[in-house]
Amino acid sequence: MVRRSRLMLLWVLLAGSPAVGQQWAEKMFETTTHDFGSVARQAQAESRFVLTNIYLEDVHVASARPSCGCISTGIEQPLLKTYEKGAIVATLDTRAYRGRRDVTITVTIDRPFYAQVQLHVDAYIRDDVLVEPGAVVLGTVDRGAPVEKTISVTRTGRSDWRILAVRSPNPHLSAEVVETTRQWDGVSCRLRVRLDPEAPVGPIRDHLVLLTNESQSTGIPVLVEGRVASGVTITPDTLFLGVVEPGETVTRKLIVRSKDPFRVTAVTSDGDHFQFPPESGDPPKPLHVIPITFVAGRQAGKVVERIRIHTDLDEAPPELATYAVVRSP
C-alpha cells in the first residue's frame, strides 16, 4: 500500500511539471528522430516510432499531428497496457512534394496524464530519380520458399549515372541491378530483389539502399515489405497478462492454426509460471483452441516467458512471448 501511494504521488509530481512530464513520456519511445535521407520520386517511405508502456497505468495516445502535409501519421494500438508496444507510423508523400522536408510530429498522450512528445523527421525528396512501383512488395511467402520481385529505377539528367552497390540490413535479402537503357538524358535499370529460403518467420519491413556514383549522395532507400508465414500460427502472437496479485491465476486461450490438419503434441514454456492442459488425443484438425493458465509467484516484478506449441508437423514449433507484472504485496 505504501509503495502504491508513492507511485501515485510520483505521478502527481510528474503531472505538475511539464518538463518532467515530457521526460516520462519520451522514455517510452525507442527513438524520437528519423532521417529518410534522399528519397526517390513515388517511392514508399515509412518510419515507425515504436513506444512501450513501461508503467503500471494504462497509457493512451490521443493524437499524432505532423507540422507538414508531406507527412501522414497513424497510431498503432492507441491504448497500451503495461509492457504493450505501439507505434506512431509516419509516411512520406513522395508524389505531391519535392525537396528538403523537416517535419515535427506532436504526439499527445492524455492518459494517465497529459503529455506531449516531439518526433522529428527529415527527408530530401528527389525529382530526378523515379522508382516504379514505389516499393518491393513480397506479399505472404511460405517459409522455405524463395521469392523474387522486380522494380524499375530511372535517373534523368545524367548519362553517366550508375548504381554501384545495393546495401541491405537484412541478410536474407539480396538484389541485382540490370541496366535496360542508357541515353544522353538519363539511365533506366531494373532492380531484382530476392528473398532466400532461410528467411525466418515474421514480417519483413526493410529498406534496401542504392549506392550510386553521386559523390554527395548517402544512398537511395527502397522499401521492401512482406511476411514469411509459418505452417502453424498462434493468435495472439504476443500475450500481455497485465498487473496481477501474488498467487493470482489468469487463464487465456490461444488459437493455433494451420492450412493442413495437425495434432498438438505438447505445450511447453521456458519458465514455471504456466499450467497447460494434457494432450487431448483429438484427431488432426486445422484449428485448435488451447487454454493456458498463468500462476503468479510471490516475488514481485516483471515476468517474461516464451510458450512453444509442439505439433506432429515436420517444422520447428511456433512460439509466443508472454509478459506479466506481479504486484508487490
TITOR-480785 format. One record per residue (C-alpha): residue number from 1; residue in one letter; x, y, z. Coordinates in steps of 0.001 Angstrom, whole numbers, plus 500000, padded with zeros to 6 digits. Layout:
# TITOR-480785
<site num="NUM" residu="A" X="X" Y="Y" Z="Z"/>
...
***
This chain:
# TITOR-480785
<site num="1" residu="M" X="500000" Y="500000" Z="500000"/>
<site num="2" residu="V" X="502850" Y="502356" Z="500839"/>
<site num="3" residu="R" X="504569" Y="501515" Z="497533"/>
<site num="4" residu="R" X="501341" Y="502165" Z="495626"/>
<site num="5" residu="S" X="500859" Y="505507" Z="497376"/>
<site num="6" residu="R" X="504397" Y="506521" Z="496493"/>
<site num="7" residu="L" X="503786" Y="505556" Z="492873"/>
<site num="8" residu="M" X="500640" Y="507687" Z="492690"/>
<site num="9" residu="L" X="502463" Y="510577" Z="494389"/>
<site num="10" residu="L" X="505168" Y="510301" Z="491747"/>
<site num="11" residu="W" X="502527" Y="510535" Z="489024"/>
<site num="12" residu="V" X="501095" Y="513669" Z="490652"/>
<site num="13" residu="L" X="504551" Y="515246" Z="490707"/>
<site num="14" residu="L" X="505099" Y="514308" Z="487073"/>
<site num="15" residu="A" X="501769" Y="515758" Z="486043"/>
<site num="16" residu="G" X="502517" Y="519028" Z="487806"/>
<site num="17" residu="S" X="505798" Y="519606" Z="485970"/>
<site num="18" residu="P" X="505635" Y="519998" Z="482160"/>
<site num="19" residu="A" X="509368" Y="519420" Z="481750"/>
<site num="20" residu="V" X="509379" Y="516250" Z="483855"/>
<site num="21" residu="G" X="506090" Y="515155" Z="482245"/>
<site num="22" residu="Q" X="507777" Y="515345" Z="478869"/>
<site num="23" residu="Q" X="510555" Y="513101" Z="480132"/>
<site num="24" residu="W" X="508334" Y="510273" Z="481395"/>
<site num="25" residu="A" X="506515" Y="510192" Z="478059"/>
<site num="26" residu="E" X="509722" Y="510335" Z="475980"/>
<site num="27" residu="K" X="511158" Y="507387" Z="477911"/>
<site num="28" residu="M" X="508578" Y="505122" Z="476273"/>
<site num="29" residu="F" X="509940" Y="505781" Z="472750"/>
<site num="30" residu="E" X="512849" Y="503797" Z="471288"/>
<site num="31" residu="T" X="513800" Y="506846" Z="469202"/>
<site num="32" residu="T" X="512334" Y="510278" Z="468513"/>
<site num="33" residu="T" X="514157" Y="511092" Z="465244"/>
<site num="34" residu="H" X="514354" Y="509589" Z="461761"/>
<site num="35" residu="D" X="516223" Y="510717" Z="458654"/>
<site num="36" residu="F" X="514910" Y="509227" Z="455399"/>
<site num="37" residu="G" X="517872" Y="510649" Z="453512"/>
<site num="38" residu="S" X="517430" Y="511105" Z="449735"/>
<site num="39" residu="V" X="514154" Y="509529" Z="448626"/>
<site num="40" residu="A" X="513166" Y="508807" Z="445031"/>
<site num="41" residu="R" X="510014" Y="510199" Z="443469"/>
<site num="42" residu="Q" X="506947" Y="507968" Z="444055"/>
<site num="43" residu="A" X="508914" Y="505719" Z="446415"/>
<site num="44" residu="Q" X="507104" Y="504475" Z="449506"/>
<site num="45" residu="A" X="508868" Y="505812" Z="452591"/>
<site num="46" residu="E" X="507606" Y="504939" Z="456040"/>
<site num="47" residu="S" X="509047" Y="505026" Z="459553"/>
<site num="48" residu="R" X="507676" Y="503501" Z="462758"/>
<site num="49" residu="F" X="508381" Y="505256" Z="466064"/>
<site num="50" residu="V" X="507944" Y="502355" Z="468493"/>
<site num="51" residu="L" X="506881" Y="503021" Z="472083"/>
<site num="52" residu="T" X="506439" Y="500660" Z="475025"/>
<site num="53" residu="N" X="504320" Y="501293" Z="478107"/>
<site num="54" residu="I" X="506873" Y="500779" Z="480896"/>
<site num="55" residu="Y" X="504439" Y="501906" Z="483612"/>
<site num="56" residu="L" X="501738" Y="500161" Z="485640"/>
<site num="57" residu="E" X="498974" Y="502520" Z="484497"/>
<site num="58" residu="D" X="497383" Y="502280" Z="481046"/>
<site num="59" residu="V" X="498720" Y="504799" Z="478527"/>
<site num="60" residu="H" X="496503" Y="506272" Z="475800"/>
<site num="61" residu="V" X="497891" Y="508040" Z="472724"/>
<site num="62" residu="A" X="495269" Y="510592" Z="471694"/>
<site num="63" residu="S" X="496795" Y="512029" Z="468513"/>
<site num="64" residu="A" X="499903" Y="512440" Z="466347"/>
<site num="65" residu="R" X="499894" Y="515659" Z="464307"/>
<site num="66" residu="P" X="502612" Y="516497" Z="461728"/>
<site num="67" residu="S" X="503704" Y="520077" Z="461024"/>
<site num="68" residu="C" X="503640" Y="519474" Z="457251"/>
<site num="69" residu="G" X="501190" Y="517878" Z="454836"/>
<site num="70" residu="C" X="504093" Y="515949" Z="453324"/>
<site num="71" residu="I" X="503805" Y="513507" Z="456249"/>
<site num="72" residu="S" X="500726" Y="511486" Z="457173"/>
<site num="73" residu="T" X="500565" Y="509709" Z="460519"/>
<site num="74" residu="G" X="498864" Y="506702" Z="462035"/>
<site num="75" residu="I" X="498715" Y="505259" Z="465539"/>
<site num="76" residu="E" X="499172" Y="501529" Z="466038"/>
<site num="77" residu="Q" X="497327" Y="500418" Z="469192"/>
<site num="78" residu="P" X="496448" Y="503748" Z="470888"/>
<site num="79" residu="L" X="495704" Y="502112" Z="474284"/>
<site num="80" residu="L" X="498742" Y="500421" Z="475816"/>
<site num="81" residu="K" X="498688" Y="498290" Z="478936"/>
<site num="82" residu="T" X="501838" Y="497503" Z="480897"/>
<site num="83" residu="Y" X="504671" Y="496357" Z="478560"/>
<site num="84" residu="E" X="502477" Y="496525" Z="475470"/>
<site num="85" residu="K" X="504032" Y="498054" Z="472366"/>
<site num="86" residu="G" X="502559" Y="500515" Z="469899"/>
<site num="87" residu="A" X="503915" Y="502792" Z="467201"/>
<site num="88" residu="I" X="503484" Y="506146" Z="465527"/>
<site num="89" residu="V" X="503704" Y="505477" Z="461783"/>
<site num="90" residu="A" X="504994" Y="508372" Z="459660"/>
<site num="91" residu="T" X="504505" Y="508084" Z="455878"/>
<site num="92" residu="L" X="506245" Y="510474" Z="453500"/>
<site num="93" residu="D" X="504275" Y="511753" Z="450471"/>
<site num="94" residu="T" X="506761" Y="511489" Z="447604"/>
<site num="95" residu="R" X="504161" Y="512095" Z="444883"/>
<site num="96" residu="A" X="502990" Y="515609" Z="445703"/>
<site num="97" residu="Y" X="506094" Y="517020" Z="447436"/>
<site num="98" residu="R" X="509708" Y="517655" Z="446436"/>
<site num="99" residu="G" X="512874" Y="518955" Z="448032"/>
<site num="100" residu="R" X="514027" Y="519214" Z="451642"/>
<site num="101" residu="R" X="511431" Y="518386" Z="454310"/>
<site num="102" residu="D" X="511967" Y="518894" Z="458048"/>
<site num="103" residu="V" X="508857" Y="517818" Z="459924"/>
<site num="104" residu="T" X="507867" Y="517762" Z="463599"/>
<site num="105" residu="I" X="505204" Y="515294" Z="464746"/>
<site num="106" residu="T" X="503495" Y="516250" Z="468011"/>
<site num="107" residu="V" X="502291" Y="513157" Z="469855"/>
<site num="108" residu="T" X="499666" Y="513876" Z="472513"/>
<site num="109" residu="I" X="499130" Y="511448" Z="475395"/>
<site num="110" residu="D" X="496022" Y="512045" Z="477512"/>
<site num="111" residu="R" X="496158" Y="509098" Z="479948"/>
<site num="112" residu="P" X="497159" Y="508508" Z="482667"/>
<site num="113" residu="F" X="498261" Y="512171" Z="482496"/>
<site num="114" residu="Y" X="498596" Y="514745" Z="479762"/>
<site num="115" residu="A" X="501941" Y="514977" Z="477973"/>
<site num="116" residu="Q" X="503334" Y="515785" Z="474536"/>
<site num="117" residu="V" X="506348" Y="514286" Z="472760"/>
<site num="118" residu="Q" X="508007" Y="515835" Z="469702"/>
<site num="119" residu="L" X="509155" Y="513444" Z="466963"/>
<site num="120" residu="H" X="511399" Y="514761" Z="464176"/>
<site num="121" residu="V" X="511542" Y="513548" Z="460568"/>
<site num="122" residu="D" X="513987" Y="514732" Z="457877"/>
<site num="123" residu="A" X="513956" Y="513875" Z="454164"/>
<site num="124" residu="Y" X="515015" Y="515096" Z="450754"/>
<site num="125" residu="I" X="512552" Y="514067" Z="448023"/>
<site num="126" residu="R" X="514338" Y="513912" Z="444677"/>
<site num="127" residu="D" X="512722" Y="514908" Z="441398"/>
<site num="128" residu="D" X="515343" Y="513270" Z="439175"/>
<site num="129" residu="V" X="515051" Y="509673" Z="440445"/>
<site num="130" residu="L" X="511883" Y="507641" Z="439893"/>
<site num="131" residu="V" X="511056" Y="504242" Z="441445"/>
<site num="132" residu="E" X="508153" Y="502220" Z="439968"/>
<site num="133" residu="P" X="506357" Y="500711" Z="441766"/>
<site num="134" residu="G" X="507136" Y="502634" Z="444930"/>
<site num="135" residu="A" X="508124" Y="499556" Z="446963"/>
<site num="136" residu="V" X="509135" Y="495922" Z="446599"/>
<site num="137" residu="V" X="506042" Y="494051" Z="447802"/>
<site num="138" residu="L" X="506851" Y="490408" Z="448504"/>
<site num="139" residu="G" X="503421" Y="489536" Z="449872"/>
<site num="140" residu="T" X="502944" Y="486476" Z="452086"/>
<site num="141" residu="V" X="505612" Y="483847" Z="451472"/>
<site num="142" residu="D" X="505597" Y="480297" Z="452817"/>
<site num="143" residu="R" X="508575" Y="479522" Z="454997"/>
<site num="144" residu="G" X="511367" Y="477902" Z="452968"/>
<site num="145" residu="A" X="510125" Y="479219" Z="449619"/>
<site num="146" residu="P" X="512381" Y="481646" Z="447694"/>
<site num="147" residu="V" X="510769" Y="484682" Z="446054"/>
<site num="148" residu="E" X="511909" Y="487296" Z="443528"/>
<site num="149" residu="K" X="510361" Y="490663" Z="442651"/>
<site num="150" residu="T" X="511457" Y="493354" Z="440185"/>
<site num="151" residu="I" X="511020" Y="497128" Z="440134"/>
<site num="152" residu="S" X="512377" Y="499822" Z="437797"/>
<site num="153" residu="V" X="514660" Y="502713" Z="438744"/>
<site num="154" residu="T" X="515130" Y="505718" Z="436425"/>
<site num="155" residu="R" X="517563" Y="508636" Z="436767"/>
<site num="156" residu="T" X="517013" Y="511647" Z="434493"/>
<site num="157" residu="G" X="519509" Y="514387" Z="433651"/>
<site num="158" residu="R" X="522720" Y="512321" Z="433767"/>
<site num="159" residu="S" X="524007" Y="509826" Z="431235"/>
<site num="160" residu="D" X="526880" Y="508611" Z="433423"/>
<site num="161" residu="W" X="524754" Y="507698" Z="436466"/>
<site num="162" residu="R" X="525284" Y="504219" Z="437921"/>
<site num="163" residu="I" X="524165" Y="502093" Z="440859"/>
<site num="164" residu="L" X="527425" Y="500762" Z="442296"/>
<site num="165" residu="A" X="526027" Y="498518" Z="445041"/>
<site num="166" residu="V" X="522883" Y="497653" Z="446974"/>
<site num="167" residu="R" X="523155" Y="497543" Z="450755"/>
<site num="168" residu="S" X="520673" Y="495504" Z="452812"/>
<site num="169" residu="P" X="520285" Y="495366" Z="456615"/>
<site num="170" residu="N" X="518507" Y="492020" Z="456204"/>
<site num="171" residu="P" X="520955" Y="489156" Z="455481"/>
<site num="172" residu="H" X="518170" Y="487212" Z="453749"/>
<site num="173" residu="L" X="517560" Y="489945" Z="451146"/>
<site num="174" residu="S" X="519759" Y="490421" Z="448093"/>
<site num="175" residu="A" X="519443" Y="492488" Z="444924"/>
<site num="176" residu="E" X="520801" Y="492582" Z="441400"/>
<site num="177" residu="V" X="520902" Y="495669" Z="439163"/>
<site num="178" residu="V" X="520243" Y="495126" Z="435454"/>
<site num="179" residu="E" X="520682" Y="498161" Z="433202"/>
<site num="180" residu="T" X="517997" Y="498460" Z="430492"/>
<site num="181" residu="T" X="518704" Y="501793" Z="428740"/>
<site num="182" residu="R" X="521385" Y="504480" Z="428794"/>
<site num="183" residu="Q" X="520831" Y="507676" Z="426786"/>
<site num="184" residu="W" X="522043" Y="511261" Z="426794"/>
<site num="185" residu="D" X="519149" Y="512352" Z="429057"/>
<site num="186" residu="G" X="519137" Y="509536" Z="431607"/>
<site num="187" residu="V" X="519539" Y="505925" Z="432678"/>
<site num="188" residu="S" X="516977" Y="503183" Z="433389"/>
<site num="189" residu="C" X="517542" Y="499865" Z="435115"/>
<site num="190" residu="R" X="515726" Y="497040" Z="436837"/>
<site num="191" residu="L" X="516254" Y="496040" Z="440444"/>
<site num="192" residu="R" X="515731" Y="492315" Z="441057"/>
<site num="193" residu="V" X="515173" Y="491642" Z="444743"/>
<site num="194" residu="R" X="515384" Y="488112" Z="446148"/>
<site num="195" residu="L" X="514378" Y="486634" Z="449498"/>
<site num="196" residu="D" X="516251" Y="483443" Z="450310"/>
<site num="197" residu="P" X="514592" Y="480261" Z="451685"/>
<site num="198" residu="E" X="516327" Y="480646" Z="455075"/>
<site num="199" residu="A" X="514354" Y="483785" Z="455996"/>
<site num="200" residu="P" X="512749" Y="483376" Z="459436"/>
<site num="201" residu="V" X="509021" Y="483508" Z="460091"/>
<site num="202" residu="G" X="507659" Y="487013" Z="460667"/>
<site num="203" residu="P" X="507132" Y="490375" Z="458995"/>
<site num="204" residu="I" X="509663" Y="491898" Z="456611"/>
<site num="205" residu="R" X="509983" Y="495671" Z="456537"/>
<site num="206" residu="D" X="513426" Y="496800" Z="455490"/>
<site num="207" residu="H" X="514934" Y="499445" Z="453243"/>
<site num="208" residu="L" X="517447" Y="498470" Z="450588"/>
<site num="209" residu="V" X="519886" Y="501325" Z="449984"/>
<site num="210" residu="L" X="521059" Y="502019" Z="446433"/>
<site num="211" residu="L" X="524631" Y="503331" Z="446496"/>
<site num="212" residu="T" X="525410" Y="505395" Z="443388"/>
<site num="213" residu="N" X="528343" Y="507240" Z="441839"/>
<site num="214" residu="E" X="526975" Y="510596" Z="443020"/>
<site num="215" residu="S" X="529580" Y="511922" Z="445415"/>
<site num="216" residu="Q" X="527166" Y="513765" Z="447713"/>
<site num="217" residu="S" X="524524" Y="511048" Z="447890"/>
<site num="218" residu="T" X="524210" Y="508882" Z="451002"/>
<site num="219" residu="G" X="522131" Y="506343" Z="449107"/>
<site num="220" residu="I" X="518562" Y="505972" Z="447855"/>
<site num="221" residu="P" X="516277" Y="503846" Z="450087"/>
<site num="222" residu="V" X="513830" Y="501355" Z="448570"/>
<site num="223" residu="L" X="511205" Y="499809" Z="450851"/>
<site num="224" residu="V" X="510837" Y="496008" Z="450905"/>
<site num="225" residu="E" X="507820" Y="494597" Z="452721"/>
<site num="226" residu="G" X="506172" Y="491226" Z="453127"/>
<site num="227" residu="R" X="505695" Y="488368" Z="455557"/>
<site num="228" residu="V" X="507160" Y="484892" Z="455896"/>
<site num="229" residu="A" X="504384" Y="482616" Z="457101"/>
<site num="230" residu="S" X="504821" Y="479506" Z="459179"/>
<site num="231" residu="G" X="502761" Y="476406" Z="458585"/>
<site num="232" residu="V" X="501427" Y="476848" Z="462129"/>
<site num="233" residu="T" X="500429" Y="480242" Z="463557"/>
<site num="234" residu="I" X="499426" Y="481345" Z="467054"/>
<site num="235" residu="T" X="496918" Y="484079" Z="467881"/>
<site num="236" residu="P" X="497767" Y="486324" Z="469632"/>
<site num="237" residu="D" X="501451" Y="486379" Z="468684"/>
<site num="238" residu="T" X="502282" Y="488196" Z="471953"/>
<site num="239" residu="L" X="500375" Y="487769" Z="475214"/>
<site num="240" residu="F" X="500123" Y="490533" Z="477849"/>
<site num="241" residu="L" X="498597" Y="489367" Z="481134"/>
<site num="242" residu="G" X="498641" Y="492754" Z="482878"/>
<site num="243" residu="V" X="499298" Y="493502" Z="486550"/>
<site num="244" residu="V" X="498361" Y="490611" Z="488858"/>
<site num="245" residu="E" X="498401" Y="489970" Z="492587"/>
<site num="246" residu="P" X="500827" Y="487431" Z="494129"/>
<site num="247" residu="G" X="499320" Y="483950" Z="493814"/>
<site num="248" residu="E" X="496632" Y="485103" Z="491377"/>
<site num="249" residu="T" X="495764" Y="482904" Z="488382"/>
<site num="250" residu="V" X="494888" Y="484205" Z="484927"/>
<site num="251" residu="T" X="493578" Y="481988" Z="482124"/>
<site num="252" residu="R" X="493778" Y="482886" Z="478448"/>
<site num="253" residu="K" X="493070" Y="480979" Z="475234"/>
<site num="254" residu="L" X="495465" Y="480535" Z="472328"/>
<site num="255" residu="I" X="494202" Y="479856" Z="468808"/>
<site num="256" residu="V" X="496581" Y="477660" Z="466826"/>
<site num="257" residu="R" X="496016" Y="477333" Z="463067"/>
<site num="258" residu="S" X="497487" Y="475574" Z="460055"/>
<site num="259" residu="K" X="496355" Y="475120" Z="456458"/>
<site num="260" residu="D" X="496810" Y="471363" Z="456954"/>
<site num="261" residu="P" X="495187" Y="469288" Z="459753"/>
<site num="262" residu="F" X="497570" Y="468620" Z="462653"/>
<site num="263" residu="R" X="497728" Y="467439" Z="466253"/>
<site num="264" residu="V" X="499118" Y="469374" Z="469221"/>
<site num="265" residu="T" X="501551" Y="467003" Z="470915"/>
<site num="266" residu="A" X="502717" Y="469273" Z="473755"/>
<site num="267" residu="V" X="502732" Y="472844" Z="475080"/>
<site num="268" residu="T" X="505855" Y="473977" Z="476938"/>
<site num="269" residu="S" X="507409" Y="477150" Z="478362"/>
<site num="270" residu="D" X="510880" Y="478225" Z="479442"/>
<site num="271" residu="G" X="509660" Y="479019" Z="482986"/>
<site num="272" residu="D" X="507432" Y="477618" Z="485705"/>
<site num="273" residu="H" X="504549" Y="480132" Z="485820"/>
<site num="274" residu="F" X="502221" Y="478408" Z="483328"/>
<site num="275" residu="Q" X="499954" Y="475398" Z="483521"/>
<site num="276" residu="F" X="498914" Y="473638" Z="480316"/>
<site num="277" residu="P" X="496212" Y="471052" Z="479589"/>
<site num="278" residu="P" X="497347" Y="467455" Z="478981"/>
<site num="279" residu="E" X="497475" Y="466114" Z="475446"/>
<site num="280" residu="S" X="493850" Y="465791" Z="474371"/>
<site num="281" residu="G" X="494103" Y="462963" Z="471880"/>
<site num="282" residu="D" X="491874" Y="464876" Z="469461"/>
<site num="283" residu="P" X="492081" Y="463861" Z="465795"/>
<site num="284" residu="P" X="494089" Y="466115" Z="463457"/>
<site num="285" residu="K" X="492323" Y="469366" Z="462571"/>
<site num="286" residu="P" X="493373" Y="472774" Z="461131"/>
<site num="287" residu="L" X="492409" Y="474800" Z="464257"/>
<site num="288" residu="H" X="492954" Y="474197" Z="467962"/>
<site num="289" residu="V" X="491904" Y="476332" Z="470946"/>
<site num="290" residu="I" X="494319" Y="475831" Z="473853"/>
<site num="291" residu="P" X="493629" Y="477246" Z="477347"/>
<site num="292" residu="I" X="496716" Y="478254" Z="479318"/>
<site num="293" residu="T" X="496829" Y="479377" Z="482951"/>
<site num="294" residu="F" X="499352" Y="481802" Z="484429"/>
<site num="295" residu="V" X="500050" Y="481391" Z="488173"/>
<site num="296" residu="A" X="501706" Y="484440" Z="489716"/>
<site num="297" residu="G" X="504514" Y="483763" Z="492151"/>
<site num="298" residu="R" X="505190" Y="485574" Z="495426"/>
<site num="299" residu="Q" X="508109" Y="487574" Z="494068"/>
<site num="300" residu="A" X="507116" Y="490991" Z="492760"/>
<site num="301" residu="G" X="508303" Y="492261" Z="489393"/>
<site num="302" residu="K" X="508145" Y="491599" Z="485670"/>
<site num="303" residu="V" X="507713" Y="488034" Z="484389"/>
<site num="304" residu="V" X="508733" Y="487172" Z="480818"/>
<site num="305" residu="E" X="508334" Y="483659" Z="479439"/>
<site num="306" residu="R" X="508067" Y="482058" Z="475998"/>
<site num="307" residu="I" X="505460" Y="479401" Z="475178"/>
<site num="308" residu="R" X="506023" Y="476820" Z="472439"/>
<site num="309" residu="I" X="503382" Y="474776" Z="470638"/>
<site num="310" residu="H" X="504655" Y="471344" Z="469578"/>
<site num="311" residu="T" X="502811" Y="469580" Z="466758"/>
<site num="312" residu="D" X="503106" Y="466454" Z="464632"/>
<site num="313" residu="L" X="504087" Y="468567" Z="461611"/>
<site num="314" residu="D" X="507648" Y="468490" Z="460337"/>
<site num="315" residu="E" X="508682" Y="472016" Z="461325"/>
<site num="316" residu="A" X="510050" Y="473968" Z="464278"/>
<site num="317" residu="P" X="507425" Y="474653" Z="466964"/>
<site num="318" residu="P" X="505988" Y="478180" Z="466793"/>
<site num="319" residu="E" X="506305" Y="480274" Z="469930"/>
<site num="320" residu="L" X="504993" Y="483461" Z="471513"/>
<site num="321" residu="A" X="506260" Y="485805" Z="474202"/>
<site num="322" residu="T" X="504216" Y="486385" Z="477380"/>
<site num="323" residu="Y" X="504511" Y="489259" Z="479847"/>
<site num="324" residu="A" X="503064" Y="489911" Z="483293"/>
<site num="325" residu="V" X="503789" Y="492151" Z="486294"/>
<site num="326" residu="V" X="503362" Y="490718" Z="489790"/>
<site num="327" residu="R" X="502357" Y="493473" Z="492174"/>
<site num="328" residu="S" X="504228" Y="493945" Z="495435"/>
<site num="329" residu="P" X="502239" Y="492586" Z="498417"/>
***
